[in-house]
Amino acid sequence: MMKLNVSVPVSVFREGKHYIAYTPVLDVSASGKDYTQVVKRFHEVVAIFFEEVMKKGALEEVLTNLGWREIKKQWMPPVLISQESQRIELAIK
């Protein structure tokens, strides 16, 4: 059994009556009826993600493809530089 301890940036959104938790560094999300439930489900989804990737023996390949780096036997996700709302004006024909 391999033990991982990772820290990932998580965005939590409210869409109508539901909450969505998403991390771009794994490209996974979870939903829930409230903040507490979505955080719990998000942790479960991340655990399942790593379990499945490790079962397939593809941890290094998958994390590398997602932009992670292995530094001194510790996997480090890409660094989130900014998360902000930006207004974009589009001219659509």
MMTF fields as JSON, N, C-alpha, C and O atoms, coordinates in Angstrom:
{
  "mmtfVersion": "1.0.0",
  "mmtfProducer": "UNKNOWN",
  "numBonds": 371,
  "numAtoms": 372,
  "numGroups": 93,
  "numChains": 1,
  "numModels": 1,
  "chainsPerModel": [1],
  "groupsPerChain": [93],
  "chainIdList": ["A"],
  "bondAtomList": [4, 2, 8, 6, 12, 10, 16, 14, 20, 18, 24, 22, 28, 26, 32, 30, 36, 34, 40, 38, 44, 42, 48, 46, 52, 50, 56, 54, 60, 58, 64, 62, 68, 66, 72, 70, 76, 74, 80, 78, 84, 82, 88, 86, 92, 90, 96, 94, 100, 98, 104, 102, 108, 106, 112, 110, 116, 114, 120, 118, 124, 122, 128, 126, 132, 130, 136, 134, 140, 138, 144, 142, 148, 146, 152, 150, 156, 154, 160, 158, 164, 162, 168, 166, 172, 170, 176, 174, 180, 178, 184, 182, 188, 186, 192, 190, 196, 194, 200, 198, 204, 202, 208, 206, 212, 210, 216, 214, 220, 218, 224, 222, 228, 226, 232, 230, 236, 234, 240, 238, 244, 242, 248, 246, 252, 250, 256, 254, 260, 258, 264, 262, 268, 266, 272, 270, 276, 274, 280, 278, 284, 282, 288, 286, 292, 290, 296, 294, 300, 298, 304, 302, 308, 306, 312, 310, 316, 314, 320, 318, 324, 322, 328, 326, 332, 330, 336, 334, 340, 338, 344, 342, 348, 346, 352, 350, 356, 354, 360, 358, 364, 362, 368, 366],
  "bondOrderList": [1, 1, 1, 1, 1, 1, 1, 1, 1, 1, 1, 1, 1, 1, 1, 1, 1, 1, 1, 1, 1, 1, 1, 1, 1, 1, 1, 1, 1, 1, 1, 1, 1, 1, 1, 1, 1, 1, 1, 1, 1, 1, 1, 1, 1, 1, 1, 1, 1, 1, 1, 1, 1, 1, 1, 1, 1, 1, 1, 1, 1, 1, 1, 1, 1, 1, 1, 1, 1, 1, 1, 1, 1, 1, 1, 1, 1, 1, 1, 1, 1, 1, 1, 1, 1, 1, 1, 1, 1, 1, 1, 1],
  "groupList": [{"groupName": "MET", "atomNameList": ["N", "CA", "C", "O"], "elementList": ["N", "C", "C", "O"], "formalChargeList": [0, 0, 0, 0], "bondAtomList": [1, 0, 2, 1, 3, 2], "bondOrderList": [1, 1, 2], "singleLetterCode": "M", "chemCompType": "L-PEPTIDE LINKING"}, {"groupName": "LYS", "atomNameList": ["N", "CA", "C", "O"], "elementList": ["N", "C", "C", "O"], "formalChargeList": [0, 0, 0, 0], "bondAtomList": [1, 0, 2, 1, 3, 2], "bondOrderList": [1, 1, 2], "singleLetterCode": "K", "chemCompType": "L-PEPTIDE LINKING"}, {"groupName": "LEU", "atomNameList": ["N", "CA", "C", "O"], "elementList": ["N", "C", "C", "O"], "formalChargeList": [0, 0, 0, 0], "bondAtomList": [1, 0, 2, 1, 3, 2], "bondOrderList": [1, 1, 2], "singleLetterCode": "L", "chemCompType": "L-PEPTIDE LINKING"}, {"groupName": "ASN", "atomNameList": ["N", "CA", "C", "O"], "elementList": ["N", "C", "C", "O"], "formalChargeList": [0, 0, 0, 0], "bondAtomList": [1, 0, 2, 1, 3, 2], "bondOrderList": [1, 1, 2], "singleLetterCode": "N", "chemCompType": "L-PEPTIDE LINKING"}, {"groupName": "VAL", "atomNameList": ["N", "CA", "C", "O"], "elementList": ["N", "C", "C", "O"], "formalChargeList": [0, 0, 0, 0], "bondAtomList": [1, 0, 2, 1, 3, 2], "bondOrderList": [1, 1, 2], "singleLetterCode": "V", "chemCompType": "L-PEPTIDE LINKING"}, {"groupName": "SER", "atomNameList": ["N", "CA", "C", "O"], "elementList": ["N", "C", "C", "O"], "formalChargeList": [0, 0, 0, 0], "bondAtomList": [1, 0, 2, 1, 3, 2], "bondOrderList": [1, 1, 2], "singleLetterCode": "S", "chemCompType": "L-PEPTIDE LINKING"}, {"groupName": "PRO", "atomNameList": ["N", "CA", "C", "O"], "elementList": ["N", "C", "C", "O"], "formalChargeList": [0, 0, 0, 0], "bondAtomList": [1, 0, 2, 1, 3, 2], "bondOrderList": [1, 1, 2], "singleLetterCode": "P", "chemCompType": "L-PEPTIDE LINKING"}, {"groupName": "PHE", "atomNameList": ["N", "CA", "C", "O"], "elementList": ["N", "C", "C", "O"], "formalChargeList": [0, 0, 0, 0], "bondAtomList": [1, 0, 2, 1, 3, 2], "bondOrderList": [1, 1, 2], "singleLetterCode": "F", "chemCompType": "L-PEPTIDE LINKING"}, {"groupName": "ARG", "atomNameList": ["N", "CA", "C", "O"], "elementList": ["N", "C", "C", "O"], "formalChargeList": [0, 0, 0, 0], "bondAtomList": [1, 0, 2, 1, 3, 2], "bondOrderList": [1, 1, 2], "singleLetterCode": "R", "chemCompType": "L-PEPTIDE LINKING"}, {"groupName": "GLU", "atomNameList": ["N", "CA", "C", "O"], "elementList": ["N", "C", "C", "O"], "formalChargeList": [0, 0, 0, 0], "bondAtomList": [1, 0, 2, 1, 3, 2], "bondOrderList": [1, 1, 2], "singleLetterCode": "E", "chemCompType": "L-PEPTIDE LINKING"}, {"groupName": "GLY", "atomNameList": ["N", "CA", "C", "O"], "elementList": ["N", "C", "C", "O"], "formalChargeList": [0, 0, 0, 0], "bondAtomList": [1, 0, 2, 1, 3, 2], "bondOrderList": [1, 1, 2], "singleLetterCode": "G", "chemCompType": "PEPTIDE LINKING"}, {"groupName": "HIS", "atomNameList": ["N", "CA", "C", "O"], "elementList": ["N", "C", "C", "O"], "formalChargeList": [0, 0, 0, 0], "bondAtomList": [1, 0, 2, 1, 3, 2], "bondOrderList": [1, 1, 2], "singleLetterCode": "H", "chemCompType": "L-PEPTIDE LINKING"}, {"groupName": "TYR", "atomNameList": ["N", "CA", "C", "O"], "elementList": ["N", "C", "C", "O"], "formalChargeList": [0, 0, 0, 0], "bondAtomList": [1, 0, 2, 1, 3, 2], "bondOrderList": [1, 1, 2], "singleLetterCode": "Y", "chemCompType": "L-PEPTIDE LINKING"}, {"groupName": "ILE", "atomNameList": ["N", "CA", "C", "O"], "elementList": ["N", "C", "C", "O"], "formalChargeList": [0, 0, 0, 0], "bondAtomList": [1, 0, 2, 1, 3, 2], "bondOrderList": [1, 1, 2], "singleLetterCode": "I", "chemCompType": "L-PEPTIDE LINKING"}, {"groupName": "ALA", "atomNameList": ["N", "CA", "C", "O"], "elementList": ["N", "C", "C", "O"], "formalChargeList": [0, 0, 0, 0], "bondAtomList": [1, 0, 2, 1, 3, 2], "bondOrderList": [1, 1, 2], "singleLetterCode": "A", "chemCompType": "L-PEPTIDE LINKING"}, {"groupName": "THR", "atomNameList": ["N", "CA", "C", "O"], "elementList": ["N", "C", "C", "O"], "formalChargeList": [0, 0, 0, 0], "bondAtomList": [1, 0, 2, 1, 3, 2], "bondOrderList": [1, 1, 2], "singleLetterCode": "T", "chemCompType": "L-PEPTIDE LINKING"}, {"groupName": "ASP", "atomNameList": ["N", "CA", "C", "O"], "elementList": ["N", "C", "C", "O"], "formalChargeList": [0, 0, 0, 0], "bondAtomList": [1, 0, 2, 1, 3, 2], "bondOrderList": [1, 1, 2], "singleLetterCode": "D", "chemCompType": "L-PEPTIDE LINKING"}, {"groupName": "GLN", "atomNameList": ["N", "CA", "C", "O"], "elementList": ["N", "C", "C", "O"], "formalChargeList": [0, 0, 0, 0], "bondAtomList": [1, 0, 2, 1, 3, 2], "bondOrderList": [1, 1, 2], "singleLetterCode": "Q", "chemCompType": "L-PEPTIDE LINKING"}, {"groupName": "TRP", "atomNameList": ["N", "CA", "C", "O"], "elementList": ["N", "C", "C", "O"], "formalChargeList": [0, 0, 0, 0], "bondAtomList": [1, 0, 2, 1, 3, 2], "bondOrderList": [1, 1, 2], "singleLetterCode": "W", "chemCompType": "L-PEPTIDE LINKING"}],
  "groupTypeList": [0, 0, 1, 2, 3, 4, 5, 4, 6, 4, 5, 4, 7, 8, 9, 10, 1, 11, 12, 13, 14, 12, 15, 6, 4, 2, 16, 4, 5, 14, 5, 10, 1, 16, 12, 15, 17, 4, 4, 1, 8, 7, 11, 9, 4, 4, 14, 13, 7, 7, 9, 9, 4, 0, 1, 1, 10, 14, 2, 9, 9, 4, 2, 15, 3, 2, 10, 18, 8, 9, 13, 1, 1, 17, 18, 0, 6, 6, 4, 2, 13, 5, 17, 9, 5, 17, 8, 13, 9, 2, 14, 13, 1],
  "groupIdList": [1, 2, 3, 4, 5, 6, 7, 8, 9, 10, 11, 12, 13, 14, 15, 16, 17, 18, 19, 20, 21, 22, 23, 24, 25, 26, 27, 28, 29, 30, 31, 32, 33, 34, 35, 36, 37, 38, 39, 40, 41, 42, 43, 44, 45, 46, 47, 48, 49, 50, 51, 52, 53, 54, 55, 56, 57, 58, 59, 60, 61, 62, 63, 64, 65, 66, 67, 68, 69, 70, 71, 72, 73, 74, 75, 76, 77, 78, 79, 80, 81, 82, 83, 84, 85, 86, 87, 88, 89, 90, 91, 92, 93],
  "secStructList": [7, 7, 7, 7, 7, 7, 7, 7, 7, 7, 3, 3, 3, 3, 3, 6, 6, 3, 3, 3, 3, 3, 3, 6, 6, 6, 6, 3, 3, 3, 3, 3, 1, 1, 2, 2, 2, 2, 2, 2, 2, 2, 2, 2, 2, 2, 2, 2, 2, 2, 2, 2, 2, 2, 2, 6, 6, 7, 2, 2, 2, 2, 2, 2, 2, 6, 6, 7, 3, 3, 3, 6, 6, 3, 3, 3, 7, 7, 7, 7, 7, 7, 7, 7, 7, 7, 7, 7, 7, 7, 7, 7, 7],
  "xCoordList": [0.851, 0.0, 0.887, 1.802, 0.603, 1.328, 0.501, -0.716, 1.16, 0.437, 0.814, 1.994, -0.202, 0.011, -0.604, -1.657, 0.064, -0.468, -0.32, 0.775, -1.422, -1.368, -2.266, -3.267, -1.879, -2.672, -3.062, -2.194, -4.355, -4.83, -5.743, -6.485, -5.688, -6.61, -8.014, -8.183, -9.002, -10.389, -11.261, -11.195, -12.069, -13.059, -14.419, -14.756, -15.197, -16.554, -17.528, -17.441, -18.458, -19.46, -20.844, -21.065, -21.758, -23.154, -23.881, -23.855, -24.532, -25.329, -26.762, -27.105, -27.588, -28.958, -28.948, -28.428, -29.522, -29.578, -28.418, -28.348, -27.519, -26.43, -25.076, -24.902, -24.125, -22.758, -21.863, -22.076, -20.864, -19.911, -18.508, -18.159, -17.71, -16.302, -15.473, -15.728, -14.487, -13.681, -12.222, -11.908, -11.335, -9.913, -9.359, -9.488, -8.748, -8.171, -6.922, -6.575, -6.239, -4.989, -5.216, -4.273, -6.449, -6.809, -7.936, -8.237, -8.554, -9.715, -10.841, -11.44, -11.116, -12.218, -13.132, -12.718, -14.387, -15.36, -16.313, -16.387, -17.035, -18.066, -19.197, -18.997, -20.379, -21.522, -22.151, -21.967, -22.893, -23.577, -24.681, -24.77, -25.528, -26.664, -26.276, -27.02, -25.112, -24.627, -23.094, -22.485, -22.49, -21.037, -20.381, -19.42, -20.885, -20.305, -20.344, -19.358, -21.474, -21.6, -20.686, -20.08, -20.573, -19.735, -18.254, -17.516, -17.82, -16.428, -16.171, -15.143, -17.092, -16.957, -16.903, -16.043, -17.805, -17.836, -16.587, -16.08, -16.096, -14.886, -13.712, -12.945, -13.573, -12.501, -12.647, -11.654, -13.872, -14.113, -13.722, -13.094, -14.091, -13.776, -12.26, -11.747, -11.554, -10.097, -9.472, -8.548, -9.973, -9.455, -9.69, -8.8, -10.877, -11.194, -10.298, -9.796, -10.098, -9.231, -7.851, -7.354, -7.239, -5.904, -5.9, -4.972, -6.915, -6.995, -7.024, -6.301, -7.852, -7.998, -6.733, -6.318, -6.127, -4.9, -3.791, -3.021, -3.713, -2.669, -2.928, -1.984, -4.192, -4.529, -4.043, -3.587, -4.147, -3.745, -2.244, -1.736, -1.532, -0.095, 0.26, 1.312, -0.613, -0.438, -0.263, -0.475, 0.115, 0.207, 1.156, 0.785, 2.363, 3.343, 2.86, 2.974, 2.326, 1.858, 0.715, 0.731, -0.272, -1.448, -1.075, -1.462, -0.333, 0.023, 0.928, 0.773, 1.867, 2.731, 1.907, 2.147, 0.936, 0.068, -0.79, -1.213, -1.043, -1.821, -0.937, -1.43, 0.375, 1.275, 1.95, 2.617, 1.79, 2.425, 3.907, 4.319, 4.713, 6.133, 6.475, 5.945, 7.363, 7.825, 9.123, 10.12, 9.099, 10.258, 10.59, 9.805, 11.764, 12.217, 11.159, 10.82, 10.65, 9.651, 8.308, 7.507, 8.067, 6.8, 6.181, 6.839, 4.926, 4.251, 3.699, 3.0, 4.022, 3.592, 2.707, 3.101, 1.501, 0.609, 1.075, 1.897, 0.541, 0.831, 0.373, -0.598, 1.069, 0.744, -0.346, -0.213, -1.426, -2.493, -2.021, -1.745, -1.932, -1.44, -2.563, -2.378, -3.731, -4.82, -6.154, -6.261, -7.148, -8.516, -9.37, -9.517, -9.924, -10.673, -11.748, -11.716, -12.679, -13.704, -13.234, -12.752, -13.377, -13.01, -14.148, -14.735, -14.457, -15.487, -14.83, -13.815, -15.411, -14.871, -15.942, -17.045, -15.611, -16.554, -16.307, -15.171, -17.353, -17.245, -18.074, -19.184, -17.53, -18.274, -18.554, -17.663, -19.788, -20.164, -20.968, -21.939, -20.56, -21.259, -22.311, -23.001],
  "yCoordList": [-1.19, 0.0, 1.24, 1.365, 2.144, 3.408, 4.498, 4.553, 5.36, 6.443, 7.759, 8.07, 8.529, 9.838, 10.908, 10.707, 12.035, 13.193, 14.37, 14.905, 14.765, 15.826, 16.996, 16.833, 18.159, 19.361, 19.893, 20.157, 20.054, 20.511, 21.725, 21.815, 22.661, 23.791, 23.317, 22.541, 23.783, 23.375, 24.622, 25.522, 24.657, 25.724, 25.139, 24.049, 25.856, 25.404, 26.439, 27.627, 25.957, 26.805, 26.398, 25.254, 27.332, 26.982, 27.147, 28.217, 26.074, 26.09, 25.754, 24.595, 26.789, 26.576, 26.124, 26.822, 24.95, 24.418, 23.474, 22.927, 23.279, 22.321, 23.015, 24.128, 22.337, 22.813, 21.901, 20.69, 22.5, 21.767, 22.1, 23.27, 21.063, 21.25, 20.737, 19.647, 21.509, 21.151, 21.494, 22.535, 20.622, 20.936, 20.756, 19.681, 21.793, 21.677, 20.801, 20.289, 20.613, 19.848, 18.347, 17.604, 17.888, 16.488, 16.382, 15.294, 17.507, 17.58, 16.677, 15.924, 16.766, 16.008, 16.961, 18.029, 16.542, 17.348, 16.443, 15.239, 17.047, 16.347, 17.334, 18.547, 16.81, 17.68, 17.267, 16.149, 18.2, 17.922, 18.926, 19.953, 18.61, 19.501, 20.675, 21.653, 20.596, 21.706, 21.661, 20.724, 22.66, 22.776, 21.57, 21.012, 21.175, 20.049, 18.773, 18.038, 18.51, 17.304, 17.338, 16.321, 18.474, 18.535, 18.348, 17.718, 18.868, 18.683, 17.207, 16.659, 16.571, 15.136, 14.318, 13.45, 14.588, 13.852, 14.122, 13.225, 15.352, 15.679, 14.84, 14.301, 14.731, 13.902, 12.455, 11.796, 11.962, 10.591, 10.421, 9.426, 11.386, 11.314, 11.342, 10.604, 12.175, 12.241, 10.915, 10.425, 10.333, 9.033, 7.961, 7.158, 7.946, 6.971, 7.21, 6.258, 8.462, 8.799, 8.165, 7.467, 8.412, 7.881, 6.36, 5.715, 5.777, 4.313, 3.681, 2.721, 4.216, 3.648, 3.832, 2.918, 5.0, 5.259, 4.329, 3.802, 4.131, 3.273, 1.798, 1.049, 1.378, -0.004, -0.308, -1.414, 0.685, 0.515, 0.699, 0.525, 1.049, 1.269, 2.482, 2.517, 3.474, 4.623, 5.938, 7.006, 5.882, 7.11, 8.128, 9.285, 7.704, 8.633, 9.206, 10.41, 8.365, 8.822, 9.826, 10.882, 9.49, 10.36, 11.694, 12.746, 11.665, 12.915, 13.777, 14.998, 13.155, 13.912, 14.578, 15.737, 13.852, 14.42, 15.568, 16.433, 15.58, 16.652, 17.815, 18.778, 17.718, 18.813, 18.695, 19.633, 17.552, 17.352, 17.055, 16.615, 17.305, 16.975, 16.178, 16.432, 15.222, 14.447, 15.075, 15.111, 15.566, 16.21, 15.473, 15.469, 14.851, 14.09, 13.091, 13.025, 12.324, 11.269, 11.804, 11.049, 13.09, 13.718, 14.326, 15.097, 13.991, 14.535, 15.919, 16.108, 16.883, 18.267, 18.674, 18.518, 19.2, 19.626, 20.953, 21.654, 21.291, 22.618, 23.689, 23.494, 24.796, 25.881, 26.755, 27.244, 26.948, 27.844, 29.279, 29.684, 30.025, 31.401, 32.375, 33.3, 32.17, 33.113, 32.435, 31.549, 32.866, 32.465, 33.707, 34.239, 34.151, 35.398, 35.394, 34.589, 36.283, 36.455, 37.539, 38.589, 37.278, 38.264, 38.411, 37.423, 39.648, 39.928, 39.906, 40.566, 39.146, 39.019, 39.442, 38.896, 40.412, 40.899, 40.139, 40.064, 39.579, 38.795, 39.413, 39.892, 39.397, 39.828, 38.553, 38.005, 38.096, 36.844, 37.156, 37.912, 36.566, 36.813, 35.775, 35.828],
  "zCoordList": [0.0, 0.0, 0.0, 0.814, -0.917, -1.005, -0.346, -0.517, 0.403, 1.055, 0.391, 0.229, 0.008, -0.605, 0.279, 0.883, 0.343, 1.055, 0.094, -0.08, -0.523, -1.525, -1.125, -0.426, -1.585, -1.365, -2.734, -3.567, -2.976, -4.283, -4.116, -3.138, -5.072, -5.021, -5.399, -6.339, -4.67, -4.915, -5.028, -4.19, -6.069, -6.221, -5.903, -6.364, -5.12, -4.791, -5.341, -5.032, -6.164, -6.797, -6.32, -5.92, -6.365, -6.132, -7.449, -8.058, -7.888, -9.112, -8.718, -8.485, -8.647, -8.192, -6.75, -5.88, -6.486, -5.122, -4.81, -3.709, -5.755, -5.582, -5.509, -6.006, -4.883, -4.785, -5.62, -5.685, -6.255, -7.075, -6.568, -6.407, -6.318, -5.965, -7.13, -7.642, -7.55, -8.721, -8.485, -7.909, -8.93, -8.936, -10.342, -10.928, -10.881, -12.223, -12.263, -13.327, -11.139, -11.149, -11.267, -11.539, -11.067, -11.306, -12.32, -12.812, -12.631, -13.521, -13.021, -13.789, -11.72, -11.125, -10.366, -9.916, -10.24, -9.512, -8.757, -9.005, -7.836, -7.066, -6.823, -6.884, -6.549, -6.258, -4.933, -4.452, -4.365, -3.111, -2.874, -3.547, -1.896, -1.615, -0.727, -0.642, -0.058, 0.757, 0.788, 0.273, 1.385, 1.387, 2.061, 1.532, 3.202, 3.935, 3.11, 3.048, 2.479, 1.675, 0.458, 0.121, -0.205, -1.402, -1.035, -1.792, 0.08, 0.495, 0.807, 0.41, 1.507, 1.825, 0.539, 0.389, -0.375, -1.643, -2.476, -3.15, -2.429, -3.171, -2.67, -3.468, -1.364, -0.798, -1.249, -1.556, -1.289, -1.747, -3.215, -3.58, -4.056, -5.487, -5.71, -6.551, -4.975, -5.116, -4.687, -5.337, -3.596, -3.147, -4.213, -4.493, -4.801, -5.853, -7.072, -7.67, -7.436, -8.563, -8.37, -9.253, -7.21, -6.962, -6.858, -7.347, -6.234, -6.141, -7.527, -7.791, -8.404, -9.751, -10.584, -11.296, -10.498, -11.258, -10.771, -11.574, -9.474, -8.922, -9.253, -9.504, -9.255, -9.642, -11.048, -11.337, -11.915, -13.312, -13.507, -14.615, -12.436, -12.536, -13.372, -14.01, -13.372, -14.255, -13.499, -14.073, -12.234, -11.434, -12.068, -12.266, -12.381, -12.951, -14.278, -14.51, -15.143, -16.458, -16.329, -16.962, -15.509, -15.368, -14.735, -15.243, -13.638, -12.978, -13.855, -13.892, -14.556, -15.459, -16.558, -16.898, -17.114, -18.154, -17.62, -18.386, -16.327, -15.71, -15.243, -14.655, -15.511, -15.166, -13.814, -13.377, -13.134, -11.837, -12.046, -13.12, -10.989, -11.006, -9.749, -8.667, -9.918, -8.771, -8.279, -9.0, -7.05, -6.454, -5.163, -4.216, -5.14, -3.963, -3.505, -2.324, -4.446, -4.208, -3.701, -3.151, -3.882, -3.5, -4.752, -5.451, -5.046, -6.219, -5.899, -4.904, -6.758, -6.571, -7.741, -8.896, -7.453, -8.545, -9.137, -8.546, -10.311, -10.859, -9.861, -9.13, -9.843, -8.91, -9.514, -10.636, -8.76, -9.191, -8.972, -7.842, -10.034, -9.951, -9.627, -8.836, -10.24, -10.052, -10.328, -11.175, -9.602, -9.9, -9.728, -8.628, -10.836, -10.797, -11.867, -12.797, -11.727, -12.757, -13.713, -13.29, -14.996, -16.0, -16.985, -17.424, -17.331, -18.322, -19.692, -19.914, -20.604, -21.954, -22.944, -22.954, -23.77, -24.785, -26.076, -26.546, -26.648, -27.869, -28.98, -28.751, -30.173, -31.347, -32.144, -32.794, -32.086, -32.751, -33.981, -33.929, -35.104, -36.361, -36.611, -37.629]
}
